[in-house]
Amino acid sequence: MKRTKGKEKSKQMIKECNLEEIKSCADLAFKLNSKPESSSAYCSKKYDSICKDFEHMISDEEHAVVGYYEADKLVGVMGFFVDVDKHTADCVGPFIDDASFLDIAKDILDFAKTLLNESTRFNFYFDQRNTDCLKLMKLLNANYNGNECSLKLERINYIPKSIEVNIELISAENSDELIKLHDNIFPGTYVSGTDIIKSLGRNRQAYCIFEQGVMVGYGVLRLDEGSSNLCVEILAVDEQFRGKGYGKALLSNSLKQAFSDESIKSVYLIVDDPNSVAKNLYFSYGFELEVENLSYSVK
């Protein structure tokens, strides 16, 4: 990663943040991320997790945190979780406590571009009520990737469904099949089949369905670190085997497995907004709409 010294504009200063500034960065992010009109979906709602994320982004030279200062006071900050192989940066923020949101946000992003590879694509993911960020996307001529809804199921609202299909736990014997199926269904996505296999037993569980000896579908559960929430991260069925109820069976199994752990209070998942058929299925299990996020990317 290229490294550039801070850029000074009269009483304003834009620079990479250091470890001594973690608290001020986390304080600002925590304050603004608690409000729907200024929240970023790439940022945790928990203060301790925000501190850990900023510490990681500052400590690891692949990532970056850029701050905007006015008279030595931090008024704007943005973090960048970088995937070097995919040439992407997931943007945590921007969090700006100033009326000049657009100018400051653009200055921070322009400065970040001097630090990262010139081919980097910047991903933004934020609450639809965050109108300042939406204005920024229009100013930057960002590419709109669609709306995504976060649905949440509290344990008390869980409606169990019968499972009439044999579902197996992913094992070493069938891991290669999952990698192949996942990478065929979701090529180039944020998590690869190999990533899933490597994380099994740590923060992920995976289950699959076979038909005539061929893996035709799978589901992945992911535990959020330090949380009592589980994410139904992936439910996927090979296109030629859809329409047989496999997706519903995988969802039923995922929820059954999740709530078999008494420490799990809730389960959530992300669904594309136009996918009303899927949303209606999730609602039938007791899921409720928690938030609707917008996805954009900028080069």
N, C-alpha and C positions, 0 to 999 in steps of 0.2 A: 504494500500500500504506500502511495506517495504521502509524504508528510509536509505540511506547509505551516509556516508560522502564522500567528494571529494577524488579522487585518484590522487596522485602526481607522475609524472615521470620526474625526473630532473627538467628542466625548463618548463615542460608541466603540465597542471592541468586539470582534468576532474571533473566536479561537476554539481550538480543541480543549475540552475540559480534562482536568487531571484528577487523580485519586483524592486530593484534598477537597475537591468540589463535589464529591458524590452527594453529600447531604443537601447542599443547596439545589442540585439538580433534582434529587428525589423529592424534596419539599415542594418545588414548583410543579413537578409532574403529578404528584399525589394531589395537590390542591386542585389543579385544573382537570385531571382525569376523572375526578369524582362527579363532574358536571357533564351531562349529556352533550351540551352545546360546545364542549371543548375536549371531549374524550377521544382517545385513540385506542382502537381495538388491539393493537400490538403491545399495549401497556397493561400491566396488572392493576387491579384496584387495591391491592394490599401494599402497604408502605414497605414492609420488609422485603417483599418480592421485587418492588421497584428499585430499592437500594441494591439488591443483588444483581439485578439486570444492568443497572448503570455501572456498577463495579466491574461486571464482566465485559461490557462494551468498552470501558475505558482501559481495562487491563490487557485485553487481547488486541494486538495490533491489527488484526483483520477487521475489527469493528471500529466504530468511532462515536463520540459524543461531541456535539458542537454547541457552544453557548454564545449567547448574544448579551453583552453587558452595556449598561448605561451608567456612567459615573460609578463604576465598580460594582454595580448591582446587577445580578443575573435576572433578566426580564424575559429571556427566551432560550429554549433548549430543545434539541432534537437528537435522538439516538438512532444509530444505524446498525442493525443486525445484518452483517454481510455474509452472503454465500459466495465464496470466491469462484467455485466451480460453475455455478449457474449465473454468475455476474449479476446478482440481485442484491438489493439492500432493503430490508423491511424497516420502514420509518416509524420510530416510536415518537409520536408527537405529530406536528410541532406543538409545543406548549409555550404559549406566549402571553404574558401578563402585561399587555400594552395595547393601546388603541391602534397602533400601526402594525396590525397583525400581518397583513399581506407583504408589506415592505420587509419586515424582519424575517418572516418565514422564507421569502425568496432569497434574502441575503444569506441565511443559514444554509439553504440548499445549494446555492451557488458556491459557497465556501466548501461544503462537503464534497462537491464534485471535483475540487482541486485535490482532495485527499484520496479519493477512490479511483478505481480503474475507469477510464473514460467510457467504457462499454457498459457500465453499471446501469441497471434498470432499478429505479426507486419505486417501491410499492407502498401505497398508502391504504389504510383500512380504518375507517372511522364511522362513528355514529351518524346516521342520516340527519340528526338534529344539529350537527356541527356545521353550521352554515359558513363559518369563516374558512374552514378547510375546504368546503365545496367551492367557495369563491377562488381559493388558491388553485384548485385543480383546473378551473376554467381559465385562470390567468396563465397557467403553465401549459395549456392545451393538452392536458393529461388524457391518457387513454382510459375510457370507462370500461371496467371489467364486469360490472353487474352489481346487484344487491344481494346480500346474504343475510339470512335471518338466523339469529341464535335462539334456539328453542330449549327450554329447561323443564325437566321433570323432577318434582320434589317427591321424596319417598312416599309421603302421605297420599299423593295423587296417582301413584303407580297402579296401573290396571294390568295384571298379568294376563298373558295370552297363551293358549296351548301351542306346543311346538310339535308338528307332525312330520318333521324331517330329521334325519340323523345328522347331528352336527359334531364335528371333531375338533379337538384342540390342535393348533398348529404345533408340529414337532420337528425334530431335526430331519426325520425321514421325508417330510413333505414340504420343507422350507423352500427348496428350489422351485417347486411348483407354484408356491405363493408369490415368490419373486417374479416369476415369468408372467403370471396372471395379472398381478398388480401393475407391472411395468407396461403391459399391453393395454390395460384399461385406462391407466393414468400416466401416460408417457410425459416425462419432464415435470411432474408435479413436485411440490415442496418436500415430500418425503418419498424416498424410493423403496422398492421392495426389500433391498438389502438393509436400509435404515430400520425398517420395521423388524426384521429378523434380529438384528443386532440389539434392539432395545427390548426384546421379549424377556420377561422375567424381571425387568427393572421398572419401567413405567408403562409398558404395553402388554396386552394380552391379545391373542388372535385366534379365531375359530374359522372353520371352513366346512363346506359342503362338497361331497363327491357324488358324481353320477356316473355309473359304470366305470369306476376307477379313475375318473378324470375330475380334477378340482374345478368346480364351476362357479363358486362364489366364496366370499370370505367377509369377516367382520373384524374390526380392530377397536379395542378399548384402550384409552390412554388416561393415565392418572396425572392430574396437575400436581406438580411438586408442592408439598406443604398444604395441600387442600383436601377437603372431604368431598370433592366433586370428581366425577368421572366423565370423560368425553367419549361418546360414540363417534370415533374419529372417521371411520370408513365403513361403509356397507356397499359391497360391489358384487355384481353377478355378471358373468360372461354374457355378452349380448345374445348369443344364440340359445341361451338357456333361460332367458327372462320370461316372465308370464307364468311361472310355475309355483309362485309363492315363496321362492327361496329368499328374496329380500326381506319379506315379512318374518320368515323363520329366523333369519340372522338377527333382525332387530329384537325379536322376542327373546332370543338366547342372550343377546348382549345385555338386555335389561335384567334378565334373570340372574346372570353372572354378577352384574354390578351390584344389585341390591341384596345378593347373598352375603355381601360384606357389610356387617352392621355399622361400620364406620363411615360408609358412603351415605351422604345426606341427599345428594341430588345427582342427576345425569343431564348432560346437555349435548347438543349437536348443532351443526351448521348446515343449513339447506339453502339452495339458491331460491331467491324470492319467486321467480316465475313457476317454480315446480310445485304447483298447488296440489297435485295428486299426492306427492310425498308428504307435504305439510298436513294434509287431511289424515293420512295414515298415522303420522306422529301425534296429532291431536287426539286420535282414538285411543292412544295409550296414556293420555293424561298430560302430554307436553303442552306448555304454554309459551307464547311469544315473549322473549325477554328483551331483545333489542334487534333492530335492523341496521346493518352496517353497509357502507358503500365501499367498493373496491376500485382503486385507480392505480395506474402506473405511469411513470415519467422517465424519459431517457435524457 
